[in-house]
Amino acid sequence: MPLKSQAIFDLMDTTLKSNPSLLKKVNAVYVFNLESDGQTHTYTADAKNEASAGIKKGTPQGKADCTITMSDTDFFDLSTGKLDGMAAFAGGKLKVSGNIMLAQKLSTITQQLGPAKL
């Protein structure tokens, strides 16, 4: 069964590849570990290197700057503004390792997606 968040990742991929100025603002490699149906699905978002910018399934070749772990549904809700990031973190729905400040920069990317596209 496809992830609910797949549409988010597809839009993020297009946005990161087509917006070099966004890479300069974010300047990070993220790993997302999304849990769905008892399985963990891993995606890498490269918002740092123009040559490899975008979303890929799996882990990065190098080291991630920030790793986010949460359920697929919660990530979808977070990305679409239905779930507040601070509330999710405080409530244990969002786990962050690495540079926690970079997790806040994710909104720089998700705001580019726009609710009409989802």
DSSP file (Angstrom, degrees, kcal/mol; ACC not computed):
  #  RESIDUE AA STRUCTURE BP1 BP2  ACC     N-H-->O    O-->H-N    N-H-->O    O-->H-N    TCO  KAPPA ALPHA  PHI   PSI    X-CA   Y-CA   Z-CA
    1    1 A M              0   0    0      0, 0.0     3,-0.1     0, 0.0     0, 0.0   0.000 360.0 360.0 360.0 129.0    0.0    0.0    0.0
    2    2 A P        -     0   0    0      0, 0.0     2,-0.1     0, 0.0     0, 0.0  -0.290 360.0 -99.3 -68.1 152.4    1.5    3.4   -1.0
    3    3 A L    >   -     0   0    0      1,-0.1     3,-1.3     2,-0.1     4,-0.3  -0.403  17.8-132.3 -68.5 144.3    2.3    5.9    1.7
    4    4 A K  T >  S+     0   0    0      1,-0.2     3,-0.6     2,-0.1     4,-0.3   0.842 109.6  56.3 -61.1 -33.1   -0.2    8.7    2.3
    5    5 A S  T 3> S+     0   0    0      1,-0.2     4,-2.3     2,-0.1     3,-0.5   0.456  75.5  98.1 -80.6  -1.6    2.9   11.0    2.3
    6    6 A Q  H <> S+     0   0    0     -3,-1.3     4,-2.5     1,-0.3    -1,-0.2   0.887  81.9  53.6 -56.8 -39.1    4.0    9.9   -1.2
    7    7 A A  H <> S+     0   0    0     -3,-0.6     4,-2.0    -4,-0.3    -1,-0.3   0.871 107.4  52.0 -62.5 -36.2    2.3   12.9   -2.8
    8    8 A I  H  > S+     0   0    0     -3,-0.5     4,-2.7    -4,-0.3    -2,-0.2   0.944 110.8  46.8 -63.5 -48.2    4.2   15.2   -0.3
    9    9 A F  H  X S+     0   0    0     -4,-2.3     4,-2.5     1,-0.2    -2,-0.2   0.877 109.9  53.7 -64.4 -37.5    7.5   13.6   -1.3
   10   10 A D  H  X S+     0   0    0     -4,-2.5     4,-1.9    -5,-0.2    -1,-0.2   0.921 112.8  43.6 -61.9 -43.7    6.7   13.9   -5.0
   11   11 A L  H  X S+     0   0    0     -4,-2.0     4,-2.6     2,-0.2    -2,-0.2   0.889 112.5  52.3 -68.8 -39.2    6.0   17.6   -4.7
   12   12 A M  H  X S+     0   0    0     -4,-2.7     4,-3.0     2,-0.2     5,-0.3   0.904 107.3  53.6 -61.7 -40.6    9.1   18.1   -2.5
   13   13 A D  H  X S+     0   0    0     -4,-2.5     4,-2.1     2,-0.2    -2,-0.2   0.943 112.0  43.3 -59.4 -49.8   11.2   16.4   -5.1
   14   14 A T  H  X S+     0   0    0     -4,-1.9     4,-1.5     1,-0.2    -1,-0.2   0.915 115.2  50.1 -62.0 -43.9   10.0   18.7   -7.8
   15   15 A T  H  X S+     0   0    0     -4,-2.6     4,-0.5     1,-0.2    -2,-0.2   0.918 112.0  46.2 -63.6 -45.5   10.3   21.8   -5.6
   16   16 A L  H >< S+     0   0    0     -4,-3.0     3,-0.6     1,-0.2    -1,-0.2   0.885 113.7  48.7 -66.6 -38.2   13.9   21.0   -4.5
   17   17 A K  H 3< S+     0   0    0     -4,-2.1    -1,-0.2    -5,-0.3    -2,-0.2   0.776 116.7  41.7 -72.2 -25.8   15.1   20.2   -8.0
   18   18 A S  H 3< S+     0   0    0     -4,-1.5    -1,-0.2     1,-0.2    -2,-0.2   0.355 107.3  61.7-105.3   6.4   13.6   23.4   -9.5
   19   19 A N    XX  +     0   0    0     -3,-0.6     4,-1.1    -4,-0.5     3,-1.1  -0.640  47.7 170.5-137.6  79.1   14.5   25.9   -6.8
   20   20 A P  H 3> S+     0   0    0      0, 0.0     4,-1.4     0, 0.0    -1,-0.1   0.805  81.2  60.9 -59.6 -30.3   18.2   26.4   -6.2
   21   21 A S  H 3> S+     0   0    0      1,-0.2     4,-1.4     2,-0.2     5,-0.1   0.825  99.3  57.0 -67.7 -28.8   17.6   29.4   -3.9
   22   22 A L  H <> S+     0   0    0     -3,-1.1     4,-2.5     1,-0.2     5,-0.3   0.874 101.7  56.0 -66.3 -37.3   15.6   27.2   -1.6
   23   23 A L  H  X S+     0   0    0     -4,-1.1     4,-2.2     1,-0.2    -1,-0.2   0.884 105.1  52.0 -62.0 -38.1   18.7   24.9   -1.3
   24   24 A K  H  < S+     0   0    0     -4,-1.4    -1,-0.2     1,-0.2    -2,-0.2   0.865 111.8  46.9 -66.6 -35.1   20.7   27.9   -0.1
   25   25 A K  H  < S+     0   0    0     -4,-1.4    -2,-0.2     1,-0.1    -1,-0.2   0.906 124.2  30.1 -71.9 -42.2   18.1   28.7    2.6
   26   26 A V  H  < S+     0   0    0     -4,-2.5    -3,-0.2    21,-0.1    -2,-0.2   0.948  75.1 177.5 -86.0 -53.5   17.7   25.2    3.9
   27   27 A N     <  +     0   0    0     -4,-2.2     2,-0.3    20,-0.9    21,-0.3   0.908  40.2 110.5  51.4  55.6   21.2   23.8    3.3
   28   28 A A  E     -A   47   0A   0     19,-0.9    19,-2.4    -5,-0.1     2,-0.5  -0.995  62.3-133.7-154.4 155.2   20.6   20.3    4.8
   29   29 A V  E     -A   46   0A   0     -2,-0.3    36,-2.5    17,-0.2    37,-1.6  -0.972  30.7-164.9-111.2 123.9   20.2   16.6    4.1
   30   30 A Y  E     -Ab  45  66A   0     15,-2.8    15,-2.6    -2,-0.5     2,-0.4  -0.815  12.6-157.1-109.5 146.8   17.2   15.1    5.9
   31   31 A V  E     -Ab  44  67A   0     35,-2.2    37,-3.2    -2,-0.3     2,-0.5  -0.993  10.0-160.1-118.3 131.7   16.3   11.4    6.4
   32   32 A F  E     -Ab  43  68A   0     11,-3.1    11,-2.2    -2,-0.4     2,-0.7  -0.956   6.5-168.8-112.4 122.9   12.7   10.6    7.1
   33   33 A N  E     -Ab  42  69A   0     35,-3.2    37,-2.0    -2,-0.5     2,-0.5  -0.918  16.4-174.2-108.2 102.7   11.8    7.3    8.8
   34   34 A L  E     -Ab  41  70A   0      7,-3.0     7,-3.3    -2,-0.7     2,-0.5  -0.866  13.3-146.1-106.7 129.5    8.0    7.0    8.3
   35   35 A E  E     +Ab  40  71A   0     35,-1.9    37,-2.4    -2,-0.5    38,-0.4  -0.795  28.5 155.9 -98.2 130.4    6.2    4.1   10.0
   36   36 A S  E >   -A   39   0A   0      3,-2.7     3,-2.1    -2,-0.5   -33,-0.0  -0.959  65.8  -5.5-153.9 132.7    3.2    2.6    8.2
   37   37 A D  T 3  S-     0   0    0     -2,-0.3     3,-0.1     1,-0.3    -2,-0.0   0.842 128.3 -54.5  51.8  39.5    1.5   -0.8    8.5
   38   38 A G  T 3  S+     0   0    0      1,-0.2     2,-0.3     0, 0.0    -1,-0.3   0.522 118.8 103.4  77.4   4.6    4.3   -2.1   10.8
   39   39 A Q  E <   -A   36   0A   0     -3,-2.1    -3,-2.7     2,-0.0     2,-0.5  -0.874  66.0-132.3-119.1 153.0    7.1   -1.1    8.4
   40   40 A T  E     -A   35   0A   0     -2,-0.3     2,-0.5    -5,-0.2    -5,-0.2  -0.916  17.8-162.5-104.5 126.8    9.5    1.7    8.3
   41   41 A H  E     -A   34   0A   0     -7,-3.3    -7,-3.0    -2,-0.5     2,-0.5  -0.936   8.9-154.5-109.7 126.0    9.9    3.5    5.0
   42   42 A T  E     +A   33   0A   0     -2,-0.5    16,-3.4    -9,-0.2     2,-0.3  -0.868  15.4 174.9-110.0 132.4   13.0    5.6    4.6
   43   43 A Y  E     -AC  32  57A   0    -11,-2.2   -11,-3.1    -2,-0.5     2,-0.5  -0.965  18.4-146.0-130.3 148.1   13.4    8.6    2.3
   44   44 A T  E     -AC  31  56A   0     12,-3.3    12,-2.4    -2,-0.3     2,-0.6  -0.965   6.2-162.8-115.0 131.4   16.2   11.1    1.9
   45   45 A A  E     -AC  30  55A   0    -15,-2.6   -15,-2.8    -2,-0.5     2,-0.9  -0.950   5.7-160.4-112.5 112.5   15.6   14.7    1.1
   46   46 A D  E     +AC  29  54A   0      8,-3.0     8,-1.8    -2,-0.6   -17,-0.2  -0.821  27.1 155.8 -95.6 105.5   18.7   16.5   -0.2
   47   47 A A  E     +A   28   0A   0    -19,-2.4   -19,-0.9    -2,-0.9   -20,-0.9  -0.185  67.6  59.3-116.5  36.4   18.2   20.2    0.2
   48   48 A K  S    S+     0   0    0    -21,-0.3     2,-0.6     1,-0.3   -19,-0.1   0.642  91.5  56.1-129.3 -44.7   21.9   20.9    0.2
   49   49 A N    >>  -     0   0    0      1,-0.1     3,-0.9   -21,-0.1     4,-0.6  -0.874  60.1-155.4-108.6 116.4   23.6   19.8   -2.9
   50   50 A E  G >4 S+     0   0    0     -2,-0.6     3,-0.7     1,-0.3    -1,-0.1   0.858  93.9  55.8 -58.2 -37.4   22.3   21.1   -6.2
   51   51 A A  G 34 S+     0   0    0      1,-0.2    -1,-0.3     0, 0.0   -34,-0.0   0.809 121.9  26.8 -67.3 -29.1   23.6   18.2   -8.2
   52   52 A S  G <4 S+     0   0    0     -3,-0.9    -6,-0.2     2,-0.0    -1,-0.2   0.174  87.7 144.6-119.0  17.3   21.8   15.6   -6.1
   53   53 A A    <<  +     0   0    0     -3,-0.7     2,-0.3    -4,-0.6    -6,-0.2  -0.219  38.8  52.9 -59.9 144.3   18.8   17.8   -4.9
   54   54 A G  E    S-C   46   0A   0     -8,-1.8    -8,-3.0   -38,-0.1     2,-0.4  -0.808  87.8 -49.5 130.1-168.4   15.5   16.0   -4.4
   55   55 A I  E     +C   45   0A   0     -2,-0.3     2,-0.4   -10,-0.2   -10,-0.2  -0.882  45.9 176.5-110.4 135.4   13.9   13.0   -2.8
   56   56 A K  E     -C   44   0A   0    -12,-2.4   -12,-3.3    -2,-0.4     2,-0.2  -0.990  32.6-114.1-134.8 145.4   15.2    9.5   -3.0
   57   57 A K  E    S+C   43   0A   0     -2,-0.4   -14,-0.3   -14,-0.2     2,-0.1  -0.565  82.4  22.5 -73.0 141.9   14.0    6.3   -1.3
   58   58 A G  S    S-     0   0    0    -16,-3.4    -2,-0.2    -2,-0.2   -17,-0.0  -0.425 102.0 -39.0  98.9-174.1   16.5    4.9    1.2
   59   59 A T        -     0   0    0     -2,-0.1   -15,-0.1     1,-0.1     4,-0.1  -0.488  64.0 -98.8 -89.2 158.7   19.4    6.4    3.2
   60   60 A P        -     0   0    0      0, 0.0    -1,-0.1     0, 0.0     4,-0.1  -0.294  22.5-123.0 -73.4 160.8   21.8    9.1    1.9
   61   61 A Q  S    S+     0   0    0      2,-0.1     2,-0.1    -2,-0.0     3,-0.1   0.882  99.4  29.3 -69.2 -37.4   25.3    8.2    0.6
   62   62 A G  S    S-     0   0    0      1,-0.1     2,-0.4     0, 0.0     0, 0.0  -0.015 113.0 -56.5 -99.4-151.6   26.8   10.5    3.2
   63   63 A K        -     0   0    0     -4,-0.1     2,-0.2    -2,-0.1    -1,-0.1  -0.751  48.4-125.0 -96.8 138.8   25.6   11.6    6.6
   64   64 A A        -     0   0    0     -2,-0.4   -34,-0.2     1,-0.1     3,-0.1  -0.534   5.7-149.0 -76.4 146.2   22.2   13.2    7.2
   65   65 A D  S    S+     0   0    0    -36,-2.5    34,-2.7     1,-0.3     2,-0.3   0.775  84.9  14.6 -82.1 -28.8   22.1   16.5    9.0
   66   66 A C  E     -bD  30  98A   0    -37,-1.6   -35,-2.2    32,-0.2     2,-0.5  -0.984  65.2-158.5-150.8 132.6   18.7   15.8   10.5
   67   67 A T  E     -bD  31  97A   0     30,-2.9    30,-2.4    -2,-0.3     2,-0.5  -0.962   8.8-165.0-117.5 129.6   16.7   12.5   10.9
   68   68 A I  E     -bD  32  96A   0    -37,-3.2   -35,-3.2    -2,-0.5     2,-0.5  -0.950   3.7-172.3-116.7 128.5   12.9   12.7   11.5
   69   69 A T  E     +bD  33  95A   0     26,-2.6    26,-2.4    -2,-0.5     2,-0.3  -0.983  28.0 117.3-124.0 125.5   11.0    9.7   12.7
   70   70 A M  E     -b   34   0A   0    -37,-2.0   -35,-1.9    -2,-0.5    24,-0.1  -0.963  63.0 -68.4-167.9 175.7    7.2    9.6   12.8
   71   71 A S  E  >  -b   35   0A   0     22,-0.5     4,-2.3    -2,-0.3     5,-0.2  -0.413  41.9-119.0 -75.3 155.6    4.2    7.8   11.4
   72   72 A D  H  > S+     0   0    0    -37,-2.4     4,-2.3     1,-0.2     5,-0.2   0.919 114.4  49.5 -57.6 -46.7    3.2    8.3    7.8
   73   73 A T  H  > S+     0   0    0    -38,-0.4     4,-2.4     1,-0.2    -1,-0.2   0.905 110.7  49.2 -63.3 -42.6   -0.1    9.8    8.7
   74   74 A D  H  > S+     0   0    0      2,-0.2     4,-2.7     1,-0.2    -1,-0.2   0.884 110.1  51.5 -65.5 -37.9    1.4   12.3   11.2
   75   75 A F  H  X S+     0   0    0     -4,-2.3     4,-2.7     2,-0.2    -2,-0.2   0.916 109.9  49.7 -64.7 -41.4    4.0   13.4    8.6
   76   76 A F  H  X S+     0   0    0     -4,-2.3     4,-1.6     2,-0.2     6,-0.2   0.939 113.2  46.2 -60.2 -46.7    1.2   14.0    6.1
   77   77 A D  H  <>S+     0   0    0     -4,-2.4     5,-2.1     1,-0.2     6,-1.6   0.880 112.8  50.2 -65.0 -38.2   -0.7   16.0    8.6
   78   78 A L  H ><5S+     0   0    0     -4,-2.7     3,-1.0     4,-0.2    -1,-0.2   0.922 111.5  48.4 -63.5 -44.6    2.4   18.0    9.7
   79   79 A S  H 3<5S+     0   0    0     -4,-2.7    -1,-0.2     1,-0.2    -2,-0.2   0.766 113.5  46.7 -69.0 -26.5    3.2   18.8    6.0
   80   80 A T  T 3<5S-     0   0    0     -4,-1.6    -1,-0.2    -5,-0.2    -2,-0.2   0.357 117.0-108.9 -99.6   5.5   -0.3   19.9    5.3
   81   81 A G  T < 5S+     0   0    0     -3,-1.0    -3,-0.2    -4,-0.3    -4,-0.1   0.536  90.1 112.9  84.5   5.9   -0.6   22.1    8.4
   82   82 A K  S   <S+     0   0    0     -5,-2.1     2,-0.4    -6,-0.2    -4,-0.2   0.675  76.5  47.6 -83.2 -17.1   -3.1   19.9   10.2
   83   83 A L  S    S-     0   0    0     -6,-1.6     2,-0.3    -7,-0.1    -2,-0.2  -0.992  83.5-130.8-128.1 127.9   -0.5   19.0   12.9
   84   84 A D     >  -     0   0    0     -2,-0.4     4,-2.6     1,-0.1     5,-0.2  -0.609  13.0-140.1 -77.8 132.0    1.7   21.5   14.7
   85   85 A G  H  > S+     0   0    0     -2,-0.3     4,-2.4     1,-0.2     5,-0.2   0.890 100.9  48.1 -61.2 -43.0    5.3   20.5   14.8
   86   86 A M  H  > S+     0   0    0      2,-0.2     4,-2.7     1,-0.2    -1,-0.2   0.901 113.2  48.2 -66.7 -39.6    6.0   21.6   18.3
   87   87 A A  H  > S+     0   0    0      2,-0.2     4,-2.2     1,-0.2     6,-0.3   0.900 111.9  50.1 -66.0 -40.0    2.9   19.8   19.6
   88   88 A A  H  <>S+     0   0    0     -4,-2.6     5,-2.1     2,-0.2     6,-1.4   0.911 113.2  46.1 -64.0 -42.1    3.9   16.7   17.7
   89   89 A F  H ><5S+     0   0    0     -4,-2.4     3,-1.2     4,-0.2    -2,-0.2   0.938 114.6  46.5 -65.3 -47.6    7.4   16.9   19.2
   90   90 A A  H 3<5S+     0   0    0     -4,-2.7    -1,-0.2     1,-0.3    -2,-0.2   0.832 112.7  51.2 -65.0 -32.5    6.1   17.5   22.7
   91   91 A G  T 3<5S-     0   0    0     -4,-2.2    -1,-0.3    -5,-0.2    -2,-0.2   0.417 115.6-113.0 -87.2   2.1    3.6   14.7   22.4
   92   92 A G  T < 5S+     0   0    0     -3,-1.2    -3,-0.2    -4,-0.3    -4,-0.1   0.549  88.6 113.4  81.0   7.0    6.1   12.2   21.2
   93   93 A K  S   <S+     0   0    0     -5,-2.1   -22,-0.5    -6,-0.3     2,-0.5   0.698  75.5  49.5 -81.1 -18.8    4.7   11.9   17.7
   94   94 A L        -     0   0    0     -6,-1.4     2,-0.4   -24,-0.1    -2,-0.2  -0.982  66.9-172.4-125.9 121.9    7.8   13.4   16.2
   95   95 A K  E     -D   69   0A   0    -26,-2.4   -26,-2.6    -2,-0.5     2,-0.4  -0.950   6.2-169.8-115.0 135.1   11.3   12.3   17.0
   96   96 A V  E     +D   68   0A   0     -2,-0.4     2,-0.3   -28,-0.2   -28,-0.2  -0.980   6.8 179.7-127.0 133.0   14.3   14.2   15.7
   97   97 A S  E     +D   67   0A   0    -30,-2.4   -30,-2.9    -2,-0.4     2,-0.3  -0.929  56.3  24.1-126.8 158.8   18.0   13.3   15.8
   98   98 A G  E    S+D   66   0A   0     -2,-0.3     2,-1.0   -32,-0.2   -32,-0.2  -0.714 122.8   4.9  88.7-146.2   20.9   15.3   14.5
   99   99 A N    >>  -     0   0    0    -34,-2.7     3,-1.1    -2,-0.3     4,-0.6  -0.627  64.0-168.3 -78.6 102.4   20.6   19.0   14.3
  100  100 A I  H >> S+     0   0    0     -2,-1.0     3,-0.9     1,-0.3     4,-0.7   0.788  82.4  65.1 -64.3 -28.3   17.1   19.7   15.8
  101  101 A M  H >> S+     0   0    0      1,-0.2     4,-0.7     2,-0.2     3,-0.6   0.811  93.7  61.5 -65.3 -28.6   17.1   23.3   14.5
  102  102 A L  H <> S+     0   0    0     -3,-1.1     4,-0.6     1,-0.2     3,-0.4   0.781  90.9  67.2 -68.7 -25.5   17.1   22.0   10.9
  103  103 A A  H X< S+     0   0    0     -3,-0.9     3,-1.0    -4,-0.6     4,-0.3   0.869  97.4  54.2 -61.4 -34.7   13.7   20.3   11.7
  104  104 A Q  H X< S+     0   0    0     -4,-0.7     3,-1.0    -3,-0.6    -1,-0.2   0.788  98.9  62.4 -69.4 -27.0   12.3   23.8   11.9
  105  105 A K  H >X S+     0   0    0     -4,-0.7     3,-1.5    -3,-0.4     4,-0.7   0.647  81.2  83.3 -73.2 -13.5   13.6   24.6    8.5
  106  106 A L  H XX S+     0   0    0     -3,-1.0     4,-2.5    -4,-0.6     3,-1.1   0.842  79.6  64.9 -58.2 -32.6   11.5   21.9    6.9
  107  107 A S  H <> S+     0   0    0     -3,-1.0     4,-2.3    -4,-0.3    -1,-0.3   0.793  90.3  66.0 -62.8 -25.7    8.6   24.4    6.9
  108  108 A T  H <4 S+     0   0    0     -3,-1.5     4,-0.4    -4,-0.2    -1,-0.3   0.864 110.2  37.1 -60.7 -35.0   10.6   26.4    4.4
  109  109 A I  H XX S+     0   0    0     -3,-1.1     3,-1.2    -4,-0.7     4,-0.6   0.929 116.4  49.3 -80.6 -50.5   10.2   23.5    2.0
  110  110 A T  H >X S+     0   0    0     -4,-2.5     4,-0.9     1,-0.3     3,-0.9   0.806 103.8  60.7 -65.8 -29.0    6.6   22.5    2.9
  111  111 A Q  H 3< S+     0   0    0     -4,-2.3    -1,-0.3     1,-0.2    -2,-0.2   0.793  99.2  58.6 -66.2 -25.8    5.3   26.1    2.6
  112  112 A Q  H <4 S+     0   0    0     -3,-1.2    -1,-0.2    -4,-0.4    -2,-0.2   0.727  96.4  63.8 -72.2 -22.0    6.5   26.0   -1.1
  113  113 A L  H << S-     0   0    0     -3,-0.9     4,-0.4    -4,-0.6    -1,-0.2   0.893  90.5-154.3 -73.9 -40.4    4.2   23.0   -1.8
  114  114 A G    ><  -     0   0    0     -4,-0.9     3,-1.0     1,-0.1     4,-0.5   0.542  24.9-105.1  73.1 135.7    0.9   24.8   -1.1
  115  115 A P  G >  S+     0   0    0      0, 0.0     3,-0.9     0, 0.0    -1,-0.1   0.777 114.2  66.8 -65.3 -27.2   -2.3   23.0    0.0
  116  116 A A  G 3  S+     0   0    0      1,-0.2    -2,-0.1     2,-0.2    -3,-0.0   0.791  96.7  55.8 -65.6 -26.2   -3.9   23.3   -3.4
  117  117 A K  G <         0   0    0     -3,-1.0    -1,-0.2    -4,-0.4    -3,-0.1   0.685 360.0 360.0 -79.5 -18.1   -1.3   20.9   -4.9
  118  118 A L    <         0   0    0     -3,-0.9    -1,-0.2    -4,-0.5    -2,-0.2   0.434 360.0 360.0 -94.7 360.0   -2.1   18.2   -2.4
